[in-house]
């Protein structure tokens, strides 16, 4: 009898220790938002209606000076999920799968899966489209995909396949007879039907996330890592009418400076491109009317508010299930967005509006509510920081892990462990790569012909204390600052040339 009792208590003790160890492992909720710059109330935007993201940002640490490593969807998501800068891997452009170069890469979610987590994803996480696809090896169960380009009104598409739908569905992979993209229909840049939130993808993704949280909350056998990707405010600005009604278009801010910066090379300024894929945007780079600008800005803000409501639904359910006590929450915007500054729209540049992003990190037992950090932060920092929060060493993997572990900053937001952020963008059909150093005050961009690196380099320098709107390139006027920032840039390896498909 005594032996039986002893064995029972031994078994009970071992089970208790195992359960305790599992509870000590924090879950992770990674929220990815497409094309979201810091146009949020918590970042000082007085026009936007973003109450849910504002509350989320107050739960832990808000990074005021966070930057993407490249301002385009596919590359930026590889930066996040591989922990590698584009300049380290050569992944700048669409159409190349990372496993074609690094077949044994360990992605961020895969790292958590390898450490015993149930790892799931839904919505836009990896960039699916333009010849790229999901990475199923990263997930414990198949990825839950939804639409990026989505219309409900027939007049938005004339009931035809649109240019961007063809890109985002990889239509040419399945239909080799499709005409060239420019011969396809242009979809509407916005629509505002009076529909329920779940009529569009972000509402459905939020509902799926809520359903999965409910199921995962009942299973304590594994901690979870859940990546939830929202697509708005990505074009088209398809959002239910009630979110458009939040705003008076006559009171929305128009761009303050719409010219090229003085002394800046023409290739550095984004013109045309993605925005021209949508009607009624002119396709010949002619000036936008004020009405068109207001409609586009209205659509961007309405889309933020729609997405904000969906994020709020997910966070409220997390709290209702009492999971917020043991779940790390990260919110990340994949890059910024030009809203007419420099005459630019969308992203694809090295300027402030395209590269600055919102980043929030809430970690139970580590972060303090309403914390603000001025630490210069890069997308690639999320990989090592989440690993450290979970108590993992970084994996032994073939891809470079370029980021810094920001755990010390989460504990003490006044701490500074790096004096710059680094990002890059290719131009002139990938012949030139502009590598940028962003400090508290300055941004220097060094343009290098990566196929002929001995060619003379071209420099940009912007002074955000004297000239926050980037109206002038100060490179020739401030050679001492250029020399200082070139020294910092020299601590990084030379940029790899873009890998050709």
C-alpha positions in Angstrom: 0.0 0.0 0.0 2.8 2.4 1.0 4.6 1.7 -2.3 1.4 2.3 -4.3 0.8 5.6 -2.4 4.5 6.6 -3.1 4.2 5.8 -6.8 0.9 7.8 -7.0 2.5 10.9 -5.4 5.6 10.5 -7.6 3.4 10.4 -10.7 1.3 13.4 -9.4 4.4 15.4 -8.7 6.0 14.7 -12.1 2.8 15.6 -13.9 2.6 18.8 -11.8 6.1 19.7 -12.6 5.5 19.1 -16.3 2.3 21.2 -16.3 4.1 24.0 -14.4 7.0 23.9 -17.0 4.5 24.1 -19.8 2.7 27.0 -18.2 6.0 28.8 -17.8 6.4 28.8 -21.6 4.7 31.9 -22.9 2.5 31.8 -26.0 3.2 34.2 -28.9 0.6 36.2 -30.9 2.4 37.8 -33.8 0.1 40.3 -35.6 1.3 41.5 -39.0 -0.3 44.4 -40.8 0.3 45.2 -44.5 1.3 48.8 -45.6 0.7 50.3 -42.1 2.8 53.3 -41.3 2.5 54.9 -37.8 -0.7 56.7 -38.7 -2.2 55.8 -35.3 -3.5 57.8 -32.4 -0.8 56.4 -30.1 1.8 57.8 -32.5 0.3 61.2 -32.5 -2.1 61.1 -35.5 -5.0 63.3 -34.5 -7.3 62.3 -37.4 -7.2 58.5 -37.4 -9.7 56.4 -35.4 -7.5 53.5 -34.1 -8.8 52.9 -30.5 -7.9 49.2 -30.4 -4.3 49.5 -31.7 -3.9 52.4 -29.3 -4.9 50.3 -26.4 -2.7 47.4 -27.6 0.3 49.8 -27.8 -0.3 50.8 -24.2 -0.1 47.3 -22.9 3.7 47.1 -23.2 6.5 48.9 -25.1 5.9 51.1 -28.1 8.9 51.7 -30.3 8.9 55.2 -31.6 11.8 54.7 -34.0 11.2 51.4 -35.7 12.1 50.8 -39.4 11.6 48.1 -41.9 14.7 46.7 -43.7 13.2 47.0 -47.1 10.0 48.8 -48.0 8.2 46.1 -50.1 6.0 43.3 -48.9 7.8 40.1 -49.9 11.3 41.2 -48.9 10.1 42.7 -45.6 8.3 39.5 -44.6 11.4 37.5 -45.4 13.4 40.0 -43.2 11.0 39.3 -40.4 10.6 35.5 -40.8 14.2 34.7 -41.6 15.7 37.3 -39.4 17.9 38.3 -42.3 18.3 41.7 -44.1 17.8 41.7 -47.9 21.4 43.0 -48.3 22.6 39.8 -46.6 20.5 37.3 -48.6 20.0 39.0 -52.0 16.2 38.6 -51.5 14.9 42.0 -52.8 12.4 41.0 -55.5 9.3 38.9 -56.0 9.4 35.5 -57.6 12.2 33.8 -55.7 11.5 31.3 -52.9 13.9 31.6 -50.0 14.4 27.8 -49.8 15.7 27.8 -53.3 18.8 29.5 -51.8 18.6 28.3 -48.2 16.8 24.9 -48.3 17.6 24.3 -44.6 16.7 27.7 -43.4 15.0 27.9 -40.0 12.2 30.5 -40.0 11.0 32.3 -36.9 7.8 30.2 -36.6 9.8 27.0 -37.5 12.2 27.8 -34.6 9.3 27.8 -32.2 7.9 24.6 -33.7 11.3 23.0 -33.2 11.1 24.0 -29.6 7.8 22.3 -28.9 5.2 25.0 -29.9 2.0 24.5 -31.8 2.6 27.0 -34.7 -0.2 28.3 -36.9 -0.8 31.1 -39.4 -3.7 32.8 -41.1 -4.1 35.7 -43.4 -1.1 37.4 -45.0 2.0 36.2 -43.3 4.5 35.1 -46.0 3.9 37.1 -49.2 1.8 34.8 -51.4 1.6 36.2 -55.0 3.9 37.7 -57.6 5.4 34.2 -58.0 5.9 33.6 -54.3 4.1 31.1 -52.1 3.8 30.0 -48.5 6.3 28.0 -46.6 4.5 25.0 -45.2 7.5 23.7 -43.3 7.1 26.7 -41.0 3.7 25.6 -39.6 2.3 22.8 -37.5 -0.9 22.8 -39.6 -1.6 24.1 -43.1 -1.7 27.9 -43.4 -5.1 29.4 -43.5 -5.1 31.6 -46.5 -7.4 34.5 -47.5 -7.6 37.2 -50.1 -5.5 40.3 -50.4 -7.1 41.9 -53.5 -10.9 41.7 -52.9 -14.0 43.4 -54.3 -17.7 43.0 -53.7 -19.1 45.5 -56.1 -19.3 44.4 -59.8 -18.4 47.9 -61.0 -15.1 47.7 -59.2 -13.8 45.1 -61.7 -16.3 45.1 -64.6 -16.6 41.4 -63.6 -13.2 40.6 -65.0 -9.9 39.4 -63.6 -7.9 42.5 -62.5 -4.2 43.1 -62.8 -3.5 42.9 -59.1 -5.8 39.8 -58.6 -3.7 38.1 -61.3 -0.5 38.9 -59.3 -1.8 38.0 -55.9 -3.4 34.7 -57.0 -0.3 33.6 -58.9 -2.7 33.3 -61.8 0.1 32.9 -64.4 1.3 29.8 -62.6 -2.0 28.1 -63.5 -2.9 29.8 -66.8 0.0 30.3 -69.1 -2.3 31.9 -71.7 -3.1 35.0 -69.7 -2.3 38.2 -71.6 0.3 40.6 -70.3 -0.6 42.3 -67.0 -1.1 45.8 -68.7 -3.8 44.3 -70.9 -5.9 43.1 -67.9 -8.6 45.1 -66.2 -7.7 47.7 -63.6 -9.6 47.2 -60.4 -11.0 50.1 -58.4 -8.7 51.8 -55.9 -11.5 51.8 -53.3 -15.0 50.7 -52.6 -17.3 51.2 -49.6 -20.3 48.8 -49.7 -22.6 48.6 -46.7 -21.7 45.1 -45.5 -20.6 43.3 -42.4 -17.0 43.1 -41.4 -16.7 39.5 -42.4 -17.6 40.3 -46.0 -13.9 41.1 -46.4 -10.8 39.0 -45.6 -9.7 40.8 -42.4 -13.0 40.2 -40.7 -12.8 36.5 -41.7 -9.2 36.2 -40.5 -10.1 37.7 -37.2 -12.9 35.3 -36.8 -10.6 32.4 -37.6 -8.1 33.6 -35.1 -10.7 33.8 -32.4 -11.9 30.3 -33.2 -8.3 28.9 -33.0 -7.6 30.8 -29.8 -10.7 29.1 -28.2 -9.5 25.7 -29.2 -5.9 26.3 -28.2 -7.0 27.6 -24.8 -8.5 24.2 -24.0 -5.2 22.4 -24.9 -2.4 22.9 -22.4 -0.2 20.2 -23.9 1.8 22.8 -25.9 2.2 26.5 -25.9 1.2 28.2 -29.2 2.8 30.6 -31.7 0.0 32.2 -33.8 0.8 34.5 -36.7 -2.2 36.6 -37.8 -1.8 38.7 -40.9 -4.2 41.6 -41.8 -4.1 43.1 -45.3 -5.7 46.5 -44.9 -4.6 49.2 -45.4 -3.1 47.6 -48.5 -4.8 48.6 -51.8 -7.5 48.4 -52.8 -9.1 50.3 -50.0 -12.0 47.9 -49.8 -13.7 48.4 -46.4 -17.3 48.4 -45.1 -19.0 51.8 -45.4 -19.3 52.4 -41.7 -15.5 52.9 -41.5 -15.5 55.4 -44.3 -18.2 57.3 -42.4 -15.8 57.8 -39.5 -14.1 60.5 -41.6 -15.0 63.8 -43.2 -12.9 63.8 -46.4 -12.7 67.6 -46.4 -10.9 67.4 -43.0 -8.3 64.8 -43.9 -4.7 66.0 -44.2 -3.3 66.5 -47.7 0.4 66.0 -48.4 2.5 69.0 -47.3 5.4 68.6 -49.7 4.9 67.0 -53.1 8.1 67.8 -54.9 11.3 65.9 -55.3 13.8 66.8 -52.7 16.3 69.4 -54.0 19.5 67.7 -55.1 18.2 64.1 -54.9 18.8 61.7 -57.8 15.6 61.1 -59.8 15.8 57.3 -59.3 15.5 57.7 -55.5 12.0 59.1 -55.7 9.1 56.7 -56.2 6.7 57.7 -59.1 3.9 55.6 -60.5 4.2 51.9 -60.2 1.7 50.0 -58.0 -0.8 52.8 -57.6 -1.3 53.0 -61.4 -2.7 49.4 -61.3 -5.9 50.8 -59.9 -8.6 53.0 -61.5 -9.2 56.0 -61.6 -5.5 56.7 -61.0 -3.9 58.2 -64.2 -1.5 55.7 -65.8 0.8 58.4 -67.4 2.2 59.9 -64.2 0.1 63.1 -64.7 -0.8 65.0 -61.6 -3.5 63.7 -59.3 -6.5 65.9 -58.7 -7.3 67.1 -55.2 -10.4 64.9 -55.3 -8.4 61.8 -56.2 -5.9 62.5 -53.4 -8.7 63.0 -50.9 -10.4 59.7 -52.0 -7.1 57.8 -51.6 -6.3 59.3 -48.2 -9.9 58.7 -47.1 -9.5 55.0 -48.2 -6.3 54.6 -46.3 -7.7 55.9 -43.1 -11.0 53.9 -43.5 -8.9 50.8 -44.1 -6.9 51.4 -40.9 -10.0 51.8 -38.9 -11.5 48.6 -40.4 -8.3 46.6 -39.6 -8.1 48.2 -36.2 -11.6 46.8 -35.3 -10.5 43.3 -36.3 -7.3 43.4 -34.2 -9.5 44.6 -31.4 -11.7 41.6 -31.7 -8.7 39.2 -31.5 -7.2 41.0 -28.5 -10.5 41.1 -26.6 -11.0 37.3 -27.1 -7.4 36.7 -25.9 -8.2 38.6 -22.7 -11.6 36.9 -22.3 -9.9 33.6 -22.4 -7.4 34.8 -19.8 -4.5 34.2 -22.3 -3.1 37.7 -22.1 -1.5 36.7 -18.8 0.9 34.2 -20.5 1.0 35.4 -24.2 3.6 37.6 -25.8 2.0 40.0 -28.3 3.9 41.6 -31.1 2.3 44.0 -33.6 4.4 44.8 -36.7 3.7 46.9 -39.8 5.7 45.4 -42.7 6.6 48.9 -44.1 5.3 52.4 -44.3 3.3 54.1 -47.1 3.6 57.3 -49.1 0.4 59.3 -49.1 1.4 61.8 -51.7 4.6 63.1 -50.0 7.2 63.8 -52.8 4.4 63.1 -55.2 4.8 59.4 -54.2 2.1 56.8 -53.4 2.5 53.3 -51.9 6.1 52.3 -50.8 9.3 51.2 -52.7 11.7 53.9 -51.5 14.2 54.7 -48.8 12.3 57.8 -47.5 10.9 58.1 -44.0 7.2 57.6 -44.9 8.0 54.3 -46.7 10.4 52.9 -44.0 9.1 53.9 -40.6 6.8 51.3 -39.0 4.8 50.7 -35.9 6.1 48.1 -33.5 4.5 47.1 -30.2 5.8 44.4 -27.9 3.9 43.2 -24.8 5.6 40.5 -22.7 4.0 39.4 -19.4 6.4 39.8 -16.5 8.9 41.7 -18.7 7.3 44.9 -20.1 5.6 47.6 -18.2 2.3 49.3 -19.5 2.5 52.5 -21.4 6.3 52.2 -22.0 7.9 54.1 -24.8 11.3 53.4 -26.3 13.3 55.7 -28.6 15.6 52.8 -29.5 16.2 52.6 -33.2 14.6 49.2 -34.1 14.7 47.1 -37.2 12.4 44.4 -38.4 15.2 41.8 -38.1 15.3 42.5 -34.4 12.0 40.6 -33.8 13.5 37.1 -34.5 16.2 37.3 -31.8 14.0 39.2 -29.4 11.2 36.7 -29.5 13.7 33.9 -29.2 15.1 35.5 -26.0 11.7 36.1 -24.5 10.9 32.4 -25.0 14.2 31.4 -23.5 15.6 29.9 -26.7 19.1 30.1 -28.1 19.2 31.2 -31.7 19.1 28.2 -34.1 22.1 26.8 -35.9 20.8 27.8 -39.4 22.4 28.7 -42.8 20.8 32.1 -43.2 22.3 35.0 -41.3 20.5 36.3 -38.2 21.1 40.0 -38.5 19.0 41.4 -35.8 19.8 42.4 -32.2 18.1 41.0 -29.1 16.0 43.9 -27.7 15.1 42.1 -24.5 17.3 44.5 -22.4 15.3 47.4 -24.0 12.0 45.8 -23.2 13.1 45.6 -19.5 14.4 49.2 -19.6 12.9 51.2 -22.4 15.4 54.1 -21.8 18.3 51.9 -22.7 20.1 52.3 -26.0 22.0 49.4 -27.4 22.4 50.5 -31.0 22.8 54.0 -32.5 21.3 53.5 -35.9 18.9 51.5 -38.0 19.9 50.0 -41.4 17.7 49.5 -44.5 18.0 49.3 -48.2 16.2 49.5 -51.6 17.2 48.5 -55.1 16.5 50.8 -58.1 17.2 51.1 -61.8 16.3 47.5 -62.5 18.3 46.3 -59.6 21.5 47.8 -60.9 21.7 50.2 -57.9 21.2 49.3 -54.3 20.7 52.2 -51.9 21.9 51.3 -48.3 20.7 53.6 -45.6 21.8 54.5 -42.1 19.1 56.1 -40.0 20.2 57.8 -36.8 18.1 59.9 -34.4 18.7 62.9 -36.6 19.9 61.9 -40.0 19.5 59.4 -42.8 22.3 58.7 -45.2 21.7 56.7 -48.4 24.7 55.3 -50.3 23.9 54.2 -53.8 26.2 51.5 -55.2 26.3 49.8 -58.6 26.3 46.3 -57.2 27.5 44.8 -60.5 30.3 47.4 -60.9 31.1 48.3 -57.2 34.1 50.4 -58.2 31.8 52.9 -59.9 31.5 56.2 -58.1 28.9 56.1 -55.3 26.0 58.6 -55.0 24.9 59.9 -51.6 21.7 61.3 -50.1 21.6 63.0 -46.6 18.4 64.1 -44.9 18.4 66.1 -41.6 15.1 65.5 -39.7 15.8 68.2 -37.2 16.1 71.0 -39.7 14.0 69.4 -42.5 11.5 66.8 -41.4 9.7 66.8 -44.8 12.9 65.8 -46.7 12.8 68.8 -49.0 16.6 68.8 -49.6 19.5 66.5 -49.9 22.3 67.8 -47.6 25.0 65.4 -48.8 27.2 68.1 -50.4 26.7 70.6 -47.6 27.5 68.3 -44.7 30.5 66.2 -45.6 31.5 65.6 -42.0 28.1 63.9 -41.3 28.5 61.9 -44.5 31.9 60.7 -43.3 30.6 59.8 -39.9 27.7 57.8 -41.3 29.9 56.1 -43.9 31.9 54.8 -41.0 28.8 53.3 -39.5 27.8 51.8 -42.8 31.2 50.3 -43.1 30.5 48.1 -40.1 28.0 46.3 -42.2 29.0 43.8 -45.0 28.6 45.1 -48.5 25.1 44.6 -50.0 24.7 41.5 -52.0 23.4 42.0 -55.5 19.8 41.0 -56.0 19.5 37.3 -56.8 18.2 36.7 -60.3 15.3 34.3 -60.8 
